[in-house]
């Protein structure tokens, strides 16, 4: 038996066990054998797409492999570090009156100087009049639980840092899509961002600095195919296992990289790319990844390649700004001072928790209340948001994922109904993805409002699975940002409570996509047309039967592989 056949056999066995495990204990009959289930009990069904996927998990044309999404390859648990600092020892007071932000930031800095550890915040309400900057690696900021520890934020980011304009012009506020009152970012990167904002030199926000020039080449990369776990490099001398590098792919004059991100073929080839200036500003595509092994000129990566590697895209491994890694926030509520929501794109920056230039970081058991924007991933990769909740007076972006964020996992999340009516001229999005962001997962969600938002910018290979949605939001996105979707978007087991199709049923919109096990829906409110012409090569299965689809959770089933 060949090695590839062996791999397929092992994967097939694992998938069978995973599907059985998911179905077990549900009280729902499966369609695997003869007999009629009890009255009122729906049959379960394994889609053809899943069977296909198990034979080609890393290269399937419609479904991306996201089994390694999240920090530490999607590990179920985060590091449990010993406590090295209590914020009260640095001057924090749980009286709701004393500004405890300086004390909390001093405690984080002390933990960083000690080489890492946990900074504890006891039960109570701590007022903060500044940004909490988790800017040291290997540090956990840990409250006593989201129902017990509250950080009460009295100011917004405009007050604390200044007005933030858009590098693309106009009078929009950058705090409508960036920055958090708890901000996880490496110290030097955060400082340079703030300096640029105060100087009104509106920055790029990613891994290569404000001008995208803070990098140097490490080695060229030989051609390879999407889904490969290994690459061959020209010069491995500066590379070592465990190192984080950027795989950098530039586009060519014919925009064949962008076409590849859409699955290729006549539709992408016919699309006019040259006037999509916002989209082209996102290229080169930068994908952070750790090196798992170096053997001669062959590198094994901790995740499979997200795209083909072709000579015309000048593929190379490069350096990047120093990352924030292995840090997290746990067990607290961030409550902003309740103020009316601002008109669309004029947010002041009552924002929640943002991870930026972060890798292998996490947020767990955290609630944000009365925020403009809830949880953000900005050039963040391999991070996990688990047991997070957005609640209060209503938000613009409950969750946003942008500026080339990849391989992240958002699971067990909730967007609650707003507590006050939406003011006029405001807008609600939902779980957003944009800006060439890829291989991200939203899993096990309860969305009482919002939508499956794309702000254009050609996000591709993302998964939403096992989510209940009251589909009330609208998507954004400038026309110069290009298509709403690239290839390999998958929506799997989605229960739509108000029967609205918009951005959930995507078989008529997203190229090489999969829509599997969603409720029957119809078009109303915002209605979109496909960006690409011709056959989109999309798949629709178990339409109208979300409760029948097995496996129920696409991410969990891929993890079982």
C-alpha positions in Angstrom: 0.0 0.0 0.0 1.4 3.5 -0.9 1.9 6.2 1.8 -0.9 8.2 0.2 -3.2 5.3 0.3 -2.3 4.7 3.9 -3.0 8.3 4.8 -6.4 8.1 3.1 -7.2 4.8 5.0 -6.3 6.4 8.3 -8.3 9.5 7.6 -11.3 7.5 6.5 -11.3 5.5 9.7 -10.9 8.6 11.8 -13.7 10.3 10.0 -16.0 7.3 10.5 -15.3 7.4 14.2 -15.7 11.2 14.4 -19.1 11.1 12.6 -20.3 8.3 14.8 -19.1 10.1 17.9 -20.9 13.3 16.9 -24.1 11.4 16.2 -24.0 9.4 19.4 -25.9 10.6 22.4 -28.1 12.9 20.3 -31.2 10.7 20.4 -31.5 11.2 16.6 -31.6 8.2 14.3 -29.1 8.0 11.5 -29.7 6.9 8.0 -26.9 4.4 8.0 -29.0 1.3 8.3 -32.5 -0.1 7.7 -35.5 0.7 9.8 -37.7 3.7 10.4 -36.8 6.2 13.2 -39.4 7.1 15.8 -42.1 9.4 14.7 -40.9 13.0 14.6 -37.2 12.1 14.6 -35.4 13.3 11.5 -33.0 11.2 9.6 -29.4 12.2 9.6 -27.3 12.3 6.5 -23.6 12.5 5.7 -23.2 14.9 2.7 -21.4 13.8 -0.4 -19.1 16.7 0.2 -17.9 15.3 3.5 -17.2 11.9 1.9 -15.1 13.6 -0.8 -13.3 15.8 1.7 -12.0 12.7 3.7 -10.2 11.6 0.5 -8.6 14.9 -0.1 -8.7 17.0 3.1 -5.9 19.4 2.2 -6.8 20.0 -1.4 -10.6 19.8 -1.7 -11.8 22.5 -4.1 -14.8 23.7 -2.1 -14.0 23.0 1.6 -10.8 24.3 3.3 -8.8 22.3 5.8 -9.2 24.2 9.1 -8.4 21.3 11.5 -5.4 23.2 12.8 -7.1 26.6 13.3 -6.5 28.3 16.6 -3.6 28.7 19.0 -1.3 25.8 19.5 -2.9 24.0 16.5 -6.4 24.4 18.0 -5.6 22.9 21.4 -8.5 22.6 23.7 -6.7 24.1 26.7 -4.4 27.1 27.1 -1.2 27.2 29.3 -1.9 27.4 33.0 0.9 29.5 34.4 1.7 30.2 38.0 0.6 33.6 39.3 3.5 36.1 39.4 1.5 39.3 40.1 -1.7 40.5 41.7 -2.9 43.8 40.3 -3.8 45.0 43.9 -0.1 44.8 44.8 0.5 47.4 42.1 -2.2 49.8 43.3 -5.4 48.5 41.7 -8.6 49.0 43.8 -11.9 47.3 43.2 -14.0 50.3 44.2 -15.2 51.3 40.7 -13.8 54.8 41.4 -10.0 54.5 41.4 -8.3 54.5 38.0 -6.7 51.0 38.0 -5.3 51.0 34.5 -1.8 52.1 35.4 -1.6 49.4 38.1 -2.8 46.7 35.7 -0.3 47.8 33.1 2.5 47.9 35.7 1.6 44.3 36.7 1.7 43.1 33.1 5.1 44.8 32.6 6.4 43.2 35.7 5.2 39.7 34.6 6.9 40.3 31.3 10.2 41.2 32.9 10.0 38.1 35.0 9.8 36.0 31.8 6.0 35.5 31.9 3.3 34.2 34.2 -0.3 35.0 35.2 -1.4 38.5 36.4 -4.5 38.0 38.5 -7.4 40.4 38.9 -9.7 39.4 41.8 -13.5 39.8 41.9 -14.9 43.3 41.8 -15.2 46.3 39.5 -12.0 48.1 38.6 -12.3 51.4 36.8 -9.9 51.9 33.9 -9.2 55.3 32.3 -6.6 54.0 29.8 -5.9 51.2 27.4 -4.9 47.9 29.0 -1.9 46.9 27.0 -1.0 43.2 27.0 2.2 43.7 25.2 4.5 41.0 26.7 4.7 37.4 25.5 4.0 34.5 27.8 1.7 36.6 30.0 -1.9 35.7 31.0 -4.2 38.4 32.3 -6.7 36.5 34.4 -9.8 37.6 36.2 -12.0 35.6 38.5 -14.5 34.9 35.7 -16.6 37.0 33.3 -19.4 37.2 35.9 -17.1 38.2 38.8 -14.4 40.6 37.5 -15.3 43.7 35.6 -13.1 46.4 34.1 -15.2 49.5 33.7 -13.8 51.7 30.9 -14.6 55.4 31.2 -12.9 56.7 28.0 -12.8 55.9 24.3 -9.8 55.5 22.0 -10.3 58.9 20.4 -9.9 60.5 23.9 -7.0 58.3 24.8 -5.0 58.3 21.6 -6.6 60.7 19.2 -8.6 60.8 16.0 -7.8 57.9 13.6 -8.3 58.5 9.9 -8.3 56.1 7.0 -5.2 55.6 4.9 -7.7 55.4 1.9 -9.0 58.9 2.6 -12.4 60.3 3.6 -13.7 61.3 7.0 -14.1 57.8 8.4 -12.9 56.9 11.9 -10.3 54.1 12.0 -11.6 53.2 15.4 -14.6 51.8 13.6 -12.5 48.8 12.7 -9.3 48.9 14.8 -8.0 49.1 18.3 -9.3 47.9 21.7 -9.5 49.0 25.2 -7.8 45.7 25.9 -5.2 45.6 23.2 -3.0 42.6 22.7 0.0 43.6 20.5 3.8 43.5 20.8 5.1 46.6 22.6 7.1 48.0 19.8 4.4 47.5 17.2 1.8 49.1 19.5 4.0 52.1 20.1 4.7 52.7 16.4 1.0 52.4 15.6 0.1 55.0 18.2 2.9 57.3 17.1 1.7 57.2 13.5 -1.9 57.8 14.5 -1.0 60.8 16.6 1.1 62.1 13.7 -1.8 61.6 11.3 0.3 59.3 9.2 -2.3 56.7 8.9 -0.5 53.3 9.0 -0.7 49.9 7.6 -1.5 47.7 10.6 0.2 44.4 9.8 3.3 42.3 10.3 5.7 44.5 8.3 5.2 47.9 9.9 3.4 51.1 9.2 4.8 51.3 5.7 5.1 47.6 5.1 8.9 47.9 4.9 10.0 46.3 8.2 11.1 43.0 6.8 14.1 41.3 5.1 14.3 38.2 2.9 15.4 34.9 4.5 15.2 32.6 1.6 13.4 31.9 -1.7 10.9 29.0 -1.8 10.6 26.4 -4.5 7.2 25.8 -6.3 4.8 23.8 -4.1 1.1 23.0 -4.1 -1.7 24.1 -1.8 -2.1 21.6 1.0 1.5 20.6 1.2 3.0 20.4 4.7 6.6 20.8 3.4 8.4 23.3 1.3 11.9 23.4 -0.2 14.0 26.5 0.3 17.1 27.8 -1.3 19.0 28.7 1.9 18.0 27.1 5.2 20.9 28.4 7.3 19.0 31.1 9.2 15.9 28.9 9.8 15.3 26.7 12.9 12.4 24.7 14.3 9.9 26.8 16.3 10.7 30.0 14.5 7.8 32.1 13.2 8.3 33.3 9.6 6.2 35.0 7.0 5.5 33.3 3.7 5.2 36.2 1.3 3.5 35.9 -2.1 3.4 38.9 -4.4 1.0 39.2 -7.3 2.0 39.6 -11.0 0.8 42.0 -13.6 -1.9 39.6 -14.7 -3.2 39.2 -11.1 -2.9 35.5 -11.3 -2.5 35.3 -7.5 -5.8 37.0 -6.9 -7.4 34.7 -9.6 -5.9 31.7 -7.7 -7.5 32.9 -4.5 -10.8 32.8 -6.3 -10.2 29.2 -7.6 -9.1 30.1 -11.0 -10.9 29.7 -14.3 -12.8 31.9 -16.7 -14.7 33.9 -14.1 -11.6 35.2 -12.2 -9.7 35.6 -15.4 -12.5 37.9 -16.8 -12.7 40.0 -13.6 -11.3 43.5 -13.9 -8.7 43.8 -11.0 -6.8 46.9 -11.9 -9.2 49.5 -10.4 -9.6 47.5 -7.2 -6.9 49.6 -5.5 -7.9 48.9 -1.9 -7.7 45.2 -2.6 -4.3 45.4 -4.4 -2.9 47.3 -1.4 -3.4 44.2 0.7 -0.9 42.3 -1.6 1.7 40.7 -1.0 -0.2 38.0 0.8 1.6 37.4 4.1 1.0 34.2 6.0 2.7 33.7 9.4 3.7 30.1 10.2 6.0 28.3 12.6 8.6 25.9 11.2 8.1 22.5 12.7 11.2 20.8 11.3 14.3 21.6 9.2 15.9 18.7 7.3 18.4 19.9 4.8 16.6 22.3 2.5 13.2 20.8 3.3 11.0 22.5 5.9 8.0 21.0 7.6 5.4 23.6 8.5 2.9 23.4 11.4 0.0 23.9 9.0 -0.4 23.0 5.3 0.2 25.6 2.6 -2.9 27.9 2.1 -2.2 28.5 -1.6 0.0 27.2 -4.3 3.6 28.6 -4.4 4.5 29.6 -7.9 7.6 31.3 -9.2 5.7 34.2 -10.8 4.7 35.3 -7.3 8.3 35.7 -6.0 7.7 33.3 -3.1 10.0 33.8 -0.1 10.2 33.5 3.6 10.9 36.7 5.4 11.2 38.3 8.8 8.5 40.5 10.3 8.0 42.7 13.3 8.5 40.8 16.6 5.3 39.0 17.4 3.2 38.8 20.6 3.0 35.1 21.4 1.6 32.7 24.0 -0.3 35.4 25.8 -4.0 35.6 26.7 -6.9 37.3 28.5 -9.3 35.2 30.6 -12.2 35.5 33.0 -13.4 39.1 32.9 -16.0 41.5 31.6 -14.9 44.7 29.9 -17.8 47.2 30.2 -17.6 50.5 28.4 -19.4 53.6 29.7 -22.8 53.4 28.1 -23.0 56.1 25.4 -25.2 56.3 22.3 -23.9 54.4 19.3 -22.3 56.8 16.8 -23.3 57.1 13.1 -21.8 54.5 10.8 -18.0 54.7 10.4 -17.7 57.5 13.0 -17.1 55.3 16.0 -15.2 57.0 18.9 -13.5 53.7 19.9 -15.4 52.3 22.9 -13.9 49.0 21.7 -13.5 45.7 23.4 -10.6 43.3 22.9 -8.3 43.3 19.9 -5.4 41.0 19.0 -2.9 42.5 16.6 0.4 41.0 15.2 -0.3 38.2 17.7 0.3 34.4 17.1 -0.7 31.6 19.4 -2.6 33.9 21.7 -6.1 33.6 23.2 -9.1 35.1 24.8 -11.3 32.9 27.0 -14.4 33.6 29.1 -14.6 37.3 28.3 -17.7 39.4 27.9 -17.7 42.9 26.4 -20.6 45.3 27.0 -21.7 48.6 25.5 -18.9 48.6 22.9 -18.6 50.1 19.5 -16.7 47.0 18.3 -16.4 43.8 20.3 -13.6 41.4 19.5 -11.0 42.1 16.8 -8.4 40.1 14.9 -6.1 42.5 13.0 -3.1 40.8 11.3 -3.5 38.1 14.0 -3.0 34.5 13.2 -3.3 31.1 15.0 -5.3 32.7 17.9 -8.4 31.4 19.7 -11.4 33.3 21.0 -13.4 30.9 23.2 -16.5 31.6 25.3 -16.7 35.2 24.3 -19.9 37.3 24.4 -21.0 40.7 23.0 -23.8 42.4 24.9 -25.3 45.7 25.8 -26.5 48.7 23.8 -25.5 47.4 20.4 -22.3 47.4 18.4 -21.0 48.2 14.9 -18.7 45.1 14.5 -19.4 42.5 17.2 -16.5 40.5 15.7 -14.1 41.6 13.1 -11.3 39.7 11.3 -9.2 41.8 8.9 -5.8 42.9 7.5 -4.6 39.5 6.6 -5.7 37.4 9.7 -5.3 33.7 9.2 -5.9 30.3 10.9 -7.9 31.8 13.8 -10.7 30.0 15.8 -13.7 31.7 17.3 -15.9 29.2 19.1 -18.7 29.1 21.7 -19.4 32.7 21.0 -22.6 34.8 21.4 -24.0 38.1 20.1 -26.9 39.1 22.3 -29.8 41.2 21.4 -29.2 44.9 21.9 -30.7 46.4 25.0 -31.7 49.7 23.4 -33.1 50.5 19.9 -30.5 51.2 17.2 -30.1 54.9 16.6 -30.6 56.2 13.1 -27.6 56.2 10.7 -25.9 53.3 12.6 -25.1 49.9 11.1 -24.7 46.4 12.5 -22.5 43.8 10.8 -21.8 40.6 12.7 -19.0 38.1 12.3 -16.8 39.9 9.8 -14.0 38.7 7.6 -12.1 40.8 5.0 -8.7 41.8 3.6 -7.3 38.5 2.3 -8.0 36.8 5.6 -8.1 33.1 5.3 -8.6 29.7 7.0 -10.5 31.2 9.9 -13.3 29.4 11.7 -16.4 30.6 13.6 -18.0 27.6 15.4 -20.8 27.0 17.9 -22.3 30.4 17.8 -25.5 32.0 19.1 -26.1 35.1 17.1 -29.3 36.9 18.2 -28.5 39.6 15.7 -26.0 40.4 13.0 -25.0 38.5 9.8 -22.1 36.5 8.2 -20.4 39.7 7.1 -17.7 40.2 4.5 -16.3 43.6 3.8 -14.9 42.5 0.5 -11.2 42.4 0.2 -11.3 38.9 -1.1 -11.3 36.8 2.1 -11.1 33.1 1.1 -11.1 29.6 2.6 -13.1 30.5 5.8 -15.6 28.3 7.7 -18.8 29.1 9.7 -20.3 26.0 11.3 -22.9 25.0 13.9 -24.3 28.5 14.4 -27.8 29.7 15.1 -28.5 33.1 13.5 -31.2 35.7 13.5 -29.9 37.2 10.3 -30.5 41.0 10.8 -27.2 42.6 9.9 -25.8 44.1 6.7 -22.4 43.8 5.1 -20.1 46.6 4.2 -17.1 47.0 1.8 -15.9 49.5 -0.6 -16.2 48.7 -4.3 -12.4 49.2 -4.7 -11.9 46.3 -2.3 -12.9 43.7 -4.9 -15.0 40.5 -4.4 -17.0 39.6 -1.3 -15.6 36.1 -1.4 -12.7 34.1 -2.7 -12.7 30.3 -3.0 -13.4 27.6 -0.4 -15.9 29.5 1.8 -18.0 26.9 3.7 -21.2 27.4 5.7 -22.1 24.1 7.4 -25.1 23.5 9.7 -26.5 27.0 10.0 -29.9 27.5 11.7 -31.5 30.7 10.4 -34.3 31.8 12.6 -35.8 34.5 10.4 -35.4 32.8 7.0 -33.2 35.5 5.5 -30.7 34.3 2.9 -28.3 37.3 2.7 -24.6 36.2 3.1 -25.6 32.8 4.6 -26.7 31.0 1.5 -23.7 31.6 -0.7 -23.9 29.1 -3.5 -24.9 31.9 -5.8 -22.2 34.3 -4.7 -19.0 32.6 -3.6 -16.8 30.7 -6.1 -15.9 27.1 -5.3 -17.9 27.3 -2.1 -20.0 24.9 -0.1 -23.4 25.6 1.6 -24.4 22.5 3.6 -27.2 22.0 6.0 -28.8 25.4 6.2 -32.5 26.3 6.8 -34.6 27.2 3.8 -34.2 31.0 3.3 -35.3 33.7 1.0 -33.8 36.9 -0.3 -34.9 40.2 1.4 -33.3 43.4 2.6 -29.7 43.6 1.3 -29.4 41.4 -1.9 -26.1 40.8 -3.7 -25.1 39.6 -7.1 -22.0 37.5 -7.8 -18.8 39.4 -8.4 -17.5 36.7 -10.9 -19.3 35.7 -14.1 -20.0 32.2 -15.3 -20.0 28.9 -13.5 -19.1 29.5 -9.8 -18.4 25.8 -9.2 -20.4 26.0 -6.0 -22.1 23.2 -4.0 -25.4 23.1 -2.1 -26.4 20.1 0.0 -29.0 19.2 2.6 -30.7 22.5 1.9 -33.5 23.0 4.5 -32.1 20.3 6.7 -29.5 21.7 9.2 -30.5 19.3 11.9 -29.9 16.3 9.7 -26.3 17.0 8.6 -23.6 14.8 10.0 -21.0 15.7 11.1 -22.8 18.5 12.8 -19.7 20.6 13.3 -17.3 20.8 10.4 -14.4 22.1 12.4 -14.7 19.4 15.1 -14.9 16.7 12.5 -11.8 18.0 10.8 -10.0 18.1 14.2 -10.8 14.4 14.5 -8.8 13.7 11.3 
